């Protein structure tokens, strides 16, 4: 079935450089439209930190076809759909999901708001205040804040090491003129991609997108800024907050999103901390009862990456939780039995296959990889890459990437001693 879907998928490039991907899904009753743009934290100079996220907010304030924020939302919600957007470190995406017969409504709304936004200066000032409140909310959310602390430990001095939304100082200072200039450069058809999936006719979608974007042009987009692992030697970041729990995140530099070892490292990370059958969950929660939830995740970017382990524990149990967690991390280097690797492969494949039942997920699968890497790999191809991973591959990547000298630790909680915490970072 996946092979049939790949055969039905279309990848077209319009005369202005805009790429359009369409994938009809025979069983879908919905249609998802996503517009991906090469804009995000890694494209921002320090003085423009947060401009991509601020601009994302502003585009919801109206476009040529839908002049107000209410017009935009009513058009989508009026047919039972939803609309949203997200700014990441490497890209920004705008998306809507609607019933299949209303696919054109979603295309009209999302495409028009990206290529013909109103960008009213007064609306930008209002959204600037909204973003400042969002930053304040992150400061009050220990779970989010600890992630930002770890990113700074790993990538300080680069765009990846700061909050995607910028800082209160940078957001306050970004001029309207610079925001508009950033949109003019980054939001050009050659730096964007439309991905549509679900109950749609590819020819009709292509015709509609072509008509909407016929006059869309733009300057050459700015390239992403360099991002590498921070080498200043700082291993621990501690933020004192009067919280009931201590939020803990352990990090290690990983690899890039096209590194050939990413499948082996992904399976290793899954065995370590993905799901209730993972090693960390069974040890830290089930056996020791130290955390309600504990997990490991892999972050992959074009220039770098990271392995992250996160949990929330009673402040009195931080030391025990760290010791137990790092013990399980170290144990991964001893190798894994064949049955555990087989389970991890089934987990990865099962989640990937089930995710492809949703039109929004298919739209995101196609759009994200095409924008970032200029290719479209099928689920079947990725499935085969996971199946090729051997026990020897797991042992090799565990030995290479789970290194004591590369450990970082971020904690948000009511107390702690940075020096003592650093001494605990042992494998």
HELIX and SHEET records of a PDB file:
HELIX    1   1 UNK A    2  UNK A    8  1                                   7    
HELIX    2   2 UNK A   41  UNK A   43  5                                   3    
HELIX    3   3 UNK A   46  UNK A   48  5                                   3    
HELIX    4   4 UNK A   51  UNK A   59  1                                   9    
HELIX    5   5 UNK A   69  UNK A   77  1                                   9    
HELIX    6   6 UNK A  100  UNK A  102  5                                   3    
HELIX    7   7 UNK A  103  UNK A  115  1                                  13    
HELIX    8   8 UNK A  121  UNK A  139  1                                  19    
HELIX    9   9 UNK A  142  UNK A  155  1                                  14    
HELIX   10  10 UNK A  159  UNK A  161  5                                   3    
HELIX   11  11 UNK A  168  UNK A  173  1                                   6    
HELIX   12  12 UNK A  176  UNK A  186  1                                  11    
HELIX   13  13 UNK A  189  UNK A  191  5                                   3    
HELIX   14  14 UNK A  202  UNK A  212  1                                  11    
HELIX   15  15 UNK A  262  UNK A  273  1                                  12    
HELIX   16  16 UNK A  279  UNK A  280  1                                   2    
HELIX   17  17 UNK A  281  UNK A  287  3                                   7    
HELIX   18  18 UNK A  315  UNK A  317  5                                   3    
HELIX   19  19 UNK A  318  UNK A  331  1                                  14    
HELIX   20  20 UNK A  332  UNK A  334  5                                   3    
HELIX   21  21 UNK A  338  UNK A  355  1                                  18    
HELIX   22  22 UNK A  359  UNK A  373  1                                  15    
HELIX   23  23 UNK A  379  UNK A  387  1                                   9    
HELIX   24  24 UNK A  391  UNK A  401  1                                  11    
HELIX   25  25 UNK A  404  UNK A  406  5                                   3    
HELIX   26  26 UNK A  418  UNK A  423  1                                   6    
SHEET    1   A 6 UNK A  10  UNK A  13  0                                        
SHEET    2   A 6 UNK A  19  UNK A  24 -1                                        
SHEET    3   A 6 UNK A 192  UNK A 198  1                                        
SHEET    4   A 6 UNK A  30  UNK A  37 -1                                        
SHEET    5   A 6 UNK A  92  UNK A  99 -1                                        
SHEET    6   A 6 UNK A  82  UNK A  87 -1                                        
SHEET    1   B 5 UNK A 236  UNK A 240  0                                        
SHEET    2   B 5 UNK A 408  UNK A 413  1                                        
SHEET    3   B 5 UNK A 245  UNK A 253 -1                                        
SHEET    4   B 5 UNK A 305  UNK A 314 -1                                        
SHEET    5   B 5 UNK A 291  UNK A 300 -1                                        
END                                                                             
